[in-house]
Amino acid sequence: MTHQSRTVHLSDYQPFTHLVTRVALTFRLAPRATEVAATLHFAPNPARPGRHDLRLDGENLTLKSLTLNGKPLDIIPDATGLTIPASLLPDAPFILETLVEISPETNTALEGLYMSRGMYCTQCEAEGFRKITFYPDRPDVMARFRVRVESDLPVLLSNGNPAGQGAAWAEWDDPWPKPAYLFALVAGDLKAHSALFTTASGSPVQLNIWVRPGDENRCAYAMDSLIRSMTWDERVYGREYDLSVFNIVAVDDFNMGAMENKGLNIFNSKFVLASPETATDDDFGRIEAIIAHEYFHNWTGNRITCRDWFQLCLKEGLTVFRDQQFSGDMRSHAVKRIEDVLLLRARQFREDGGPLAHPVRPDSFVEINNFYTATVYEKGAELIGMLKRLVGDDSYAKALDLYFTRHDGEAATIEDWLRVFEDTTGRDLAQFKRWYTEAGTPRVSVTEAWDGKTYALTLRQENPPTPGQPDKLPKVIPVALGLLNPNGDEILPTTVLELTEPEQTFTFSAATRPIPSLLRGFSAPVILERQASPEERAFMLAHDTDPFNKWEAGRALAKDVLARMIVDGASPGPDWLDALARVTLDDTLDPAFRALALRLPAEDDMAATLHAAGITPDPARIHAERRGMGDALARHLAPQLPALIAALAEPGPFTPDARAAGRRALRLACLSLLSRTDGGAAARAAHVRADNMTEDAGTLVCLLDIGEGAAEVQRFAARWGDDRNVMDKWFALQIAFAAPDRVAGVAGALTRHPAFDWKNPNRFRAVLGALSAHHAGFHHASGSGYRILADWLLRLDPLNPQTAARMSTAYETWPRYNADRSSLVQAELARMAAAPGLSRDLAEMVDRMRSAG
């Protein structure tokens, strides 16, 4: 069915016509004929005076009966719901009962109630509940739910606390009002990995991680992460858990990473299941962060939800910020900050600079699923961090306490969020609010002057035009600054400057000309424009006391070197090579930090940098010169690498802690460089000895990166062919490290592999996502990468439009490239736009990307 586009505007918001005070649901599960009986207690909403029709959302539902206060109603639903005329509704509380039939087994969109390898599960955010029963499916309609599940499956779960069970049935009661998007149900043959947690006030909580039989031994790290998250939220934010049980379920077929449903979190299995043999250090880190994120939603998302979907950043930006704080406390704040900024620049800056740019709080949408973006999540978290930096830690804590007290049990807005800070601090945040309402990445340029006594720093902000927003007003930009003497001493510790005007000058006493350390900790999501010599960047890499800026100096130096190689054919000079060698060999620095310092600039990042400088990027040349850069670094470090690799070997069994993970990261980074000079001999030997997935996959990467490893690839598949999560790595690695002119062929061959289950989102992303992430391969001059992805998006769209739409963003950067590549992308976008029956999800994304032309 083709969905007609309809645009929803924030300015049109009105409270719902009726309140829902209680909900009782009964599910009689059957693969193709599940019955859902709903008893809904309604009352007129005082916020919408007068008499109104009652509009209930509903899609793909077969209505079997409908009664109002016990009397049958003869109303025929339309394609998106049903309407009960006001003339039939009492001007008083009433009870509406419905009975519908749905088919979970044929629900390939993985929204609403669907089946995953014999297990029933749900995904209702953002608008999936309307595929379960008729209901006002919007976040500001909050009600208490009681749920009965009838099935002969052994485990029957829903939200809240268990309320009873018997032969082939179970009941659950959630005492906390919630919107329908937080509803959850799971039924299947599952086993529990369990633990007991006692809250700070002494309440016991039963913790269960439910998995398929045989996976119970891969839940320990997820459980440990959950317990640490609960403890941390009590200590740092004063938030206790509020039910007697907390359940997590691992599901193989899931469009997202995880979902925070009240008391019953549903997770993509790749973010739960982990053992040293099957999960890398990166996997362990992601599990820890995502477990924490979904748990933290219990307060920032569940107890306080968002009034409408335009406020999505309210729950997601705040909760991402909280999980970033948690991961920093658990591991390394410096390393975590660098990783977060790398992600922000790779995904959100790219989004902000193209046709898909939108404000952190959009003012309209066609399909809400398309706004689960890096801008809402990652940039939304940056705004929380800026706000905390501007008001200070103590005021931030007081404002959060007020937020929880004032809005508990409510559906809130960005205005509510900012008001608690204004009421706590007395500060006017009207200008800060522009960060929420305007798209685009601000640019901050810098000029300096020193007269022998006074150092003057002039900052200018530019807010470039974005689709639909040609003109912007100045923002509040916190610029964290430190000043260093030429001998490396810090003469001004970190001080936050507030840039609020188009141009401002800040002055400091300085007996010698200082070197500024700007935007420390990446204090605002902006592009900093300041000319610096290679010598100064090398100096900052050696002497800056701010860990982020220390890394940033090395990254900027590397980008300068690589840009000269690409544009002028230059060779890497001693400034970068010697500076990076000093960092690599400095035992006083965190190994995880040193591993990040060794990471070369990403090819897509270089394309964006060149484009911003007015240079049309050539993906093939970027790829070739980046490889040349890596070869030069490998030759420069070659004499020291064997000893460093040996020194970093971890004695004893594998542990997933941050210290050991950092040592493995640096060891593998060095092994990858050594492979460029020894033909992979050391990596091949390490691969044979590997007793954990970090080194198993990491040494395989070393070989694939130099065009070796064919035999190891086959042995890897033979060993792990029955493990879906590990095999996703096998699929992705072969594409990620293929030569650019082979990427399309490798991807095509893997789509014909018997294990390529394209209906499974993880497997689809492993292959087609790896293709689109291979910069030189996806943007190959032949256009083969563009065509393959479009072919598969068109095939997936009728079954799973949400995943198809999200993966279509691979095309968003097409305006960067030359006319030939641009025309090839435009042809694929036009082909998708003209496809019959295109979903609303994919159609919106394609139309927005085509508009850039």
TAFENZI-V903040 format. One record per helix or strand. SS is the DSSP state (@ for helix, = for strand). FROM is the first residue (numbers start at 0). TO is the last residue. If there is no record, write none. Layout:
BEGIN
ss=SS from=FROM to=TO
ss=SS from=FROM to=TO
END
This chain:
BEGIN
ss== from=7 to=8
ss=@ from=9 to=11
ss== from=17 to=27
ss== from=33 to=43
ss== from=53 to=56
ss== from=61 to=67
ss== from=70 to=71
ss== from=77 to=77
ss== from=80 to=83
ss=@ from=85 to=87
ss== from=93 to=101
ss=@ from=103 to=105
ss== from=111 to=115
ss== from=118 to=122
ss=@ from=128 to=130
ss== from=134 to=134
ss== from=142 to=149
ss== from=154 to=157
ss== from=160 to=165
ss== from=168 to=177
ss=@ from=179 to=181
ss== from=184 to=187
ss== from=189 to=197
ss== from=203 to=211
ss=@ from=215 to=217
ss=@ from=219 to=236
ss== from=244 to=250
ss== from=257 to=258
ss== from=263 to=267
ss=@ from=268 to=270
ss=@ from=280 to=295
ss== from=299 to=299
ss== from=303 to=305
ss=@ from=308 to=329
ss=@ from=332 to=351
ss== from=363 to=364
ss=@ from=367 to=370
ss=@ from=373 to=390
ss=@ from=392 to=406
ss== from=410 to=411
ss=@ from=413 to=424
ss=@ from=433 to=436
ss== from=442 to=449
ss== from=453 to=461
ss== from=465 to=465
ss== from=468 to=468
ss== from=476 to=483
ss== from=489 to=498
ss== from=502 to=508
ss== from=514 to=517
ss== from=526 to=528
ss=@ from=533 to=542
ss=@ from=546 to=567
ss=@ from=573 to=583
ss=@ from=590 to=597
ss=@ from=602 to=611
ss=@ from=618 to=646
ss=@ from=657 to=677
ss=@ from=680 to=688
ss=@ from=692 to=704
ss=@ from=709 to=719
ss=@ from=723 to=735
ss=@ from=739 to=750
ss=@ from=760 to=772
ss=@ from=774 to=777
ss=@ from=783 to=796
ss=@ from=800 to=810
ss=@ from=813 to=815
ss=@ from=818 to=832
ss=@ from=839 to=849
END
